[in-house]
């Protein structure tokens, strides 16, 4: 595996992990919003 390919793979892995974190964060935010509106 040459250097360019490994850099590309690393960039893709970082992008995917960041997207997963963003999805989890938005999911938790929705859950908090639901709990907050139910308490009212």
N, CA, C and O atoms as a GROMACS GRO file, in nm:
protein
  160
    1UNK      N    1   0.086  -0.120   0.000
    1UNK     CA    2   0.000   0.000   0.000
    1UNK      C    3   0.090   0.125   0.000
    1UNK      O    4   0.173   0.142   0.089
    2UNK      N    5   0.072   0.210  -0.100
    2UNK     CA    6   0.157   0.329  -0.104
    2UNK      C    7   0.099   0.440  -0.017
    2UNK      O    8  -0.009   0.427   0.040
    3UNK      N    9   0.172   0.549  -0.008
    3UNK     CA   10   0.139   0.654   0.089
    3UNK      C   11   0.006   0.720   0.056
    3UNK      O   12  -0.076   0.744   0.145
    4UNK      N   13  -0.018   0.751  -0.074
    4UNK     CA   14  -0.143   0.821  -0.110
    4UNK      C   15  -0.265   0.738  -0.074
    4UNK      O   16  -0.364   0.790  -0.023
    5UNK      N   17  -0.257   0.608  -0.100
    5UNK     CA   18  -0.372   0.522  -0.071
    5UNK      C   19  -0.398   0.517   0.078
    5UNK      O   20  -0.513   0.525   0.121
    6UNK      N   21  -0.293   0.504   0.158
    6UNK     CA   22  -0.313   0.498   0.303
    6UNK      C   23  -0.369   0.630   0.355
    6UNK      O   24  -0.452   0.629   0.446
    7UNK      N   25  -0.325   0.742   0.299
    7UNK     CA   26  -0.381   0.871   0.341
    7UNK      C   27  -0.529   0.878   0.306
    7UNK      O   28  -0.609   0.927   0.386
    8UNK      N   29  -0.566   0.831   0.187
    8UNK     CA   30  -0.706   0.832   0.147
    8UNK      C   31  -0.790   0.745   0.240
    8UNK      O   32  -0.899   0.784   0.282
    9UNK      N   33  -0.740   0.626   0.271
    9UNK     CA   34  -0.814   0.536   0.360
    9UNK      C   35  -0.831   0.600   0.497
    9UNK      O   36  -0.939   0.593   0.556
   10UNK      N   37  -0.724   0.662   0.548
   10UNK     CA   38  -0.734   0.726   0.679
   10UNK      C   39  -0.838   0.838   0.676
   10UNK      O   40  -0.914   0.855   0.771
   11UNK      N   41  -0.840   0.914   0.566
   11UNK     CA   42  -0.936   1.024   0.557
   11UNK      C   43  -1.079   0.971   0.555
   11UNK      O   44  -1.169   1.027   0.618
   12UNK      N   45  -1.100   0.861   0.482
   12UNK     CA   46  -1.235   0.802   0.476
   12UNK      C   47  -1.277   0.751   0.613
   12UNK      O   48  -1.391   0.770   0.654
   13UNK      N   49  -1.185   0.686   0.684
   13UNK     CA   50  -1.218   0.635   0.817
   13UNK      C   51  -1.255   0.749   0.911
   13UNK      O   52  -1.352   0.739   0.986
   14UNK      N   53  -1.178   0.858   0.907
   14UNK     CA   54  -1.208   0.974   0.993
   14UNK      C   55  -1.344   1.031   0.956
   14UNK      O   56  -1.422   1.066   1.045
   15UNK      N   57  -1.372   1.042   0.826
   15UNK     CA   58  -1.501   1.098   0.782
   15UNK      C   59  -1.616   1.012   0.833
   15UNK      O   60  -1.716   1.065   0.882
   16UNK      N   61  -1.602   0.880   0.820
   16UNK     CA   62  -1.711   0.791   0.862
   16UNK      C   63  -1.731   0.799   1.013
   16UNK      O   64  -1.845   0.803   1.060
   17UNK      N   65  -1.624   0.801   1.090
   17UNK     CA   66  -1.637   0.806   1.236
   17UNK      C   67  -1.699   0.939   1.279
   17UNK      O   68  -1.781   0.943   1.371
   18UNK      N   69  -1.660   1.048   1.212
   18UNK     CA   70  -1.719   1.178   1.245
   18UNK      C   71  -1.868   1.177   1.213
   18UNK      O   72  -1.948   1.230   1.290
   19UNK      N   73  -1.906   1.116   1.099
   19UNK     CA   74  -2.047   1.114   1.064
   19UNK      C   75  -2.125   1.032   1.165
   19UNK      O   76  -2.237   1.068   1.201
   20UNK      N   77  -2.067   0.920   1.211
   20UNK     CA   78  -2.135   0.838   1.310
   20UNK      C   79  -2.156   0.915   1.440
   20UNK      O   80  -2.262   0.906   1.501
   21UNK      N   81  -2.054   0.990   1.482
   21UNK     CA   82  -2.066   1.070   1.605
   21UNK      C   83  -2.175   1.174   1.589
   21UNK      O   84  -2.253   1.196   1.682
   22UNK      N   85  -2.182   1.239   1.472
   22UNK     CA   86  -2.284   1.340   1.450
   22UNK      C   87  -2.423   1.277   1.454
   22UNK      O   88  -2.516   1.336   1.509
   23UNK      N   89  -2.438   1.159   1.397
   23UNK     CA   90  -2.568   1.091   1.399
   23UNK      C   91  -2.608   1.058   1.542
   23UNK      O   92  -2.722   1.080   1.581
   24UNK      N   93  -2.514   1.006   1.621
   24UNK     CA   94  -2.544   0.973   1.760
   24UNK      C   95  -2.580   1.098   1.839
   24UNK      O   96  -2.672   1.096   1.922
   25UNK      N   97  -2.509   1.209   1.814
   25UNK     CA   98  -2.535   1.333   1.888
   25UNK      C   99  -2.675   1.384   1.855
   25UNK      O  100  -2.748   1.425   1.945
   26UNK      N  101  -2.713   1.383   1.727
   26UNK     CA  102  -2.846   1.433   1.691
   26UNK      C  103  -2.953   1.339   1.748
   26UNK      O  104  -3.060   1.386   1.788
   27UNK      N  105  -2.925   1.209   1.754
   27UNK     CA  106  -3.021   1.114   1.810
   27UNK      C  107  -3.042   1.142   1.959
   27UNK      O  108  -3.155   1.142   2.006
   28UNK      N  109  -2.933   1.164   2.032
   28UNK     CA  110  -2.945   1.195   2.174
   28UNK      C  111  -3.018   1.327   2.194
   28UNK      O  112  -3.098   1.340   2.287
   29UNK      N  113  -2.993   1.424   2.107
   29UNK     CA  114  -3.060   1.553   2.120
   29UNK      C  115  -3.210   1.536   2.101
   29UNK      O  116  -3.289   1.598   2.173
   30UNK      N  117  -3.251   1.452   2.006
   30UNK     CA  118  -3.394   1.428   1.985
   30UNK      C  119  -3.454   1.363   2.109
   30UNK      O  120  -3.563   1.400   2.151
   31UNK      N  121  -3.384   1.266   2.167
   31UNK     CA  122  -3.435   1.198   2.286
   31UNK      C  123  -3.451   1.297   2.401
   31UNK      O  124  -3.551   1.294   2.473
   32UNK      N  125  -3.353   1.386   2.420
   32UNK     CA  126  -3.362   1.485   2.526
   32UNK      C  127  -3.480   1.577   2.502
   32UNK      O  128  -3.552   1.613   2.595
   33UNK      N  129  -3.502   1.616   2.375
   33UNK     CA  130  -3.615   1.703   2.343
   33UNK      C  131  -3.747   1.635   2.375
   33UNK      O  132  -3.838   1.699   2.427
   34UNK      N  133  -3.758   1.506   2.346
   34UNK     CA  134  -3.882   1.434   2.374
   34UNK      C  135  -3.906   1.428   2.524
   34UNK      O  136  -4.019   1.452   2.569
   35UNK      N  137  -3.803   1.397   2.601
   35UNK     CA  138  -3.820   1.390   2.747
   35UNK      C  139  -3.859   1.527   2.802
   35UNK      O  140  -3.942   1.538   2.892
   36UNK      N  141  -3.798   1.633   2.746
   36UNK     CA  142  -3.824   1.767   2.798
   36UNK      C  143  -3.968   1.807   2.771
   36UNK      O  144  -4.033   1.867   2.857
   37UNK      N  145  -4.020   1.775   2.652
   37UNK     CA  146  -4.156   1.815   2.619
   37UNK      C  147  -4.256   1.729   2.697
   37UNK      O  148  -4.365   1.776   2.729
   38UNK      N  149  -4.220   1.605   2.728
   38UNK     CA  150  -4.313   1.520   2.804
   38UNK      C  151  -4.326   1.571   2.948
   38UNK      O  152  -4.433   1.560   3.007
   39UNK      N  153  -4.218   1.625   3.004
   39UNK     CA  154  -4.226   1.675   3.141
   39UNK      C  155  -4.321   1.794   3.150
   39UNK      O  156  -4.392   1.811   3.249
   40UNK      N  157  -4.322   1.877   3.046
   40UNK     CA  158  -4.416   1.989   3.048
   40UNK      C  159  -4.556   1.933   3.039
   40UNK      O  160  -4.653   2.009   3.038
   0.00000   0.00000   0.00000
